[in-house]
């Protein structure tokens, strides 16, 4: 991996700017919630971008045509870790779907690789990814990463 310091403010703003036109075409509000303090972490920006592109793409496709909302927010649960969450107001994920298993998909044209690969990238960074339903509808994915990068 090509590890470098990443400003999450810059990284996530770029992510939102990229996906904003697609979301807007579907009447989906794409919002970024950041604290005043810029949090940084050490990681491979290209690989992490693949993770977050996949999460936002899935949220947009699950919402189909809005109105809908996707919210990306950052929290710092400990001094060593950062948590980035991607929350949507789509229909949610069925309890029977094992989202991180390869070739598991609910999409007609999906490969079932995206979230499995995303999980591997997060694990390679020494992190953790999980999801949970949002009531009354929607899903939130939480990615927790060490600020100092993976232990080598």
Backbone torsions as a table, in degrees:
resi	resn	phi	psi	omega
1	UNK	NA	149.5	178.3
2	UNK	-97.0	88.4	-174.6
3	UNK	-82.5	129.0	177.4
4	UNK	-146.1	163.3	175.1
5	UNK	-74.2	132.7	-176.9
6	UNK	-121.2	124.6	171.3
7	UNK	-78.9	116.8	-178.7
8	UNK	-66.2	-32.5	177.1
9	UNK	-58.1	-50.7	-179.5
10	UNK	-67.2	-45.9	-177.8
11	UNK	-59.3	-49.2	-176.6
12	UNK	-76.0	-31.9	174.4
13	UNK	-63.0	-41.1	177.5
14	UNK	-63.7	-41.4	177.3
15	UNK	-58.5	-48.9	-178.9
16	UNK	-64.2	-43.3	178.7
17	UNK	-60.1	-38.2	179.4
18	UNK	-65.7	-43.4	-173.9
19	UNK	-90.5	-11.9	-176.7
20	UNK	-56.3	-46.8	-179.5
21	UNK	-61.3	-41.5	179.2
22	UNK	-64.6	-43.8	179.1
23	UNK	-63.9	-44.8	-178.2
24	UNK	-61.7	-37.4	178.1
25	UNK	-61.0	-25.2	-177.9
26	UNK	-104.1	12.3	-178.9
27	UNK	60.2	40.6	178.3
28	UNK	-111.9	128.2	174.9
29	UNK	-84.3	125.4	178.4
30	UNK	-111.1	112.7	-173.9
31	UNK	-120.3	145.8	177.8
32	UNK	-119.1	124.0	178.9
33	UNK	-112.4	114.4	-179.8
34	UNK	-125.8	146.9	171.9
35	UNK	-73.3	170.1	178.3
36	UNK	-63.9	-34.2	-178.7
37	UNK	-81.8	130.9	176.9
38	UNK	-79.7	124.7	178.2
39	UNK	-97.0	139.3	176.1
40	UNK	-124.0	159.9	175.6
41	UNK	-145.8	162.5	178.4
42	UNK	-100.4	123.4	-178.8
43	UNK	-171.0	-179.1	176.6
44	UNK	-93.4	105.0	-174.1
45	UNK	-59.5	-40.5	-178.9
46	UNK	-65.0	-43.2	-179.7
47	UNK	-69.5	-41.5	177.8
48	UNK	-66.2	-33.7	177.2
49	UNK	-62.9	-36.5	177.6
50	UNK	-61.4	-40.1	178.2
51	UNK	-60.7	-51.8	-174.3
52	UNK	-74.8	-31.4	172.6
53	UNK	-60.6	-42.1	-179.5
54	UNK	-64.4	-43.5	-179.1
55	UNK	-64.8	-43.6	179.8
56	UNK	-68.9	-42.2	178.3
57	UNK	-58.7	-46.3	178.8
58	UNK	-61.0	-41.5	-179.6
59	UNK	-65.5	-41.4	177.9
60	UNK	-63.1	-47.6	-178.1
61	UNK	-67.1	-34.7	179.5
62	UNK	-71.0	-30.4	179.1
63	UNK	-76.8	-26.1	-177.8
64	UNK	58.7	-103.3	178.8
65	UNK	-115.7	129.9	-174.2
66	UNK	-64.0	-167.1	10.1
67	UNK	-74.2	149.5	179.0
68	UNK	-157.5	173.2	-178.9
69	UNK	-144.0	138.5	171.7
70	UNK	-125.0	127.4	-178.2
71	UNK	-124.0	128.7	176.5
72	UNK	-111.0	126.3	179.3
73	UNK	-141.0	155.1	-175.3
74	UNK	-118.5	134.5	171.9
75	UNK	-131.9	162.0	179.8
76	UNK	-122.8	91.4	-176.1
77	UNK	-68.2	-31.0	175.7
78	UNK	-142.3	168.6	-179.5
79	UNK	-63.9	-23.9	-177.3
80	UNK	-95.0	-13.4	-172.0
81	UNK	-125.6	155.9	173.1
82	UNK	-128.0	144.9	179.8
83	UNK	-122.5	125.2	177.6
84	UNK	-115.5	125.6	-177.0
85	UNK	-117.2	140.5	176.0
86	UNK	-121.8	111.9	-174.3
87	UNK	-117.1	136.6	179.2
88	UNK	-128.5	167.5	177.7
89	UNK	-111.3	29.2	-179.9
90	UNK	-76.0	-168.5	-174.8
91	UNK	-74.9	-11.8	179.0
92	UNK	93.7	-180.0	-177.7
93	UNK	-115.6	129.5	179.5
94	UNK	-61.6	145.4	-179.7
95	UNK	-60.2	-24.0	-176.9
96	UNK	-82.3	-11.4	-177.1
97	UNK	-85.4	127.3	176.0
98	UNK	-99.3	87.3	-166.2
99	UNK	-62.3	-27.0	-176.9
100	UNK	-92.6	-0.9	177.1
101	UNK	-80.7	137.3	178.4
102	UNK	-61.8	140.1	177.9
103	UNK	71.2	9.0	174.9
104	UNK	-89.7	119.5	-178.4
105	UNK	-148.7	154.4	174.2
106	UNK	-110.8	-0.5	-177.2
107	UNK	-92.1	142.2	178.7
108	UNK	-60.6	-37.6	-178.1
109	UNK	-112.3	18.4	-179.0
110	UNK	-84.1	155.9	178.7
111	UNK	-97.3	-21.0	-176.0
112	UNK	77.5	19.8	-179.7
113	UNK	-101.3	-29.0	-170.2
114	UNK	-54.5	-54.6	-176.9
115	UNK	-74.4	-30.2	174.8
116	UNK	-64.6	-43.7	177.2
117	UNK	-67.0	-42.5	178.9
118	UNK	-57.2	-43.3	179.5
119	UNK	-61.6	-42.9	179.7
120	UNK	-63.6	-38.9	178.4
121	UNK	-65.1	-44.5	179.2
122	UNK	-62.9	-44.6	178.2
123	UNK	-62.2	-39.1	178.7
124	UNK	-63.8	-24.6	176.6
125	UNK	-87.3	3.9	-179.0
126	UNK	78.8	20.4	-175.7
127	UNK	-108.2	-166.8	-176.5
128	UNK	-144.9	141.7	175.9
129	UNK	-128.0	138.0	177.3
130	UNK	-148.0	167.0	176.0
131	UNK	-140.9	160.6	176.4
132	UNK	-152.6	154.2	177.3
133	UNK	-70.8	152.2	173.8
134	UNK	-112.8	129.3	-179.0
135	UNK	-93.2	137.8	10.2
136	UNK	-84.0	-16.4	178.4
137	UNK	-156.5	154.1	179.4
138	UNK	118.7	179.0	-178.6
139	UNK	-145.0	147.2	172.5
140	UNK	-127.8	131.6	173.3
141	UNK	-104.6	133.2	177.4
142	UNK	-114.9	127.7	175.7
143	UNK	-116.5	118.8	178.5
144	UNK	-109.7	127.4	-175.8
145	UNK	-130.6	145.8	174.0
146	UNK	-73.4	135.5	-178.6
147	UNK	-63.7	-33.9	-176.2
148	UNK	-85.2	0.6	179.1
149	UNK	90.7	179.3	-178.2
150	UNK	-66.5	149.3	175.6
151	UNK	-77.7	123.6	-178.4
152	UNK	-104.8	NA	NA
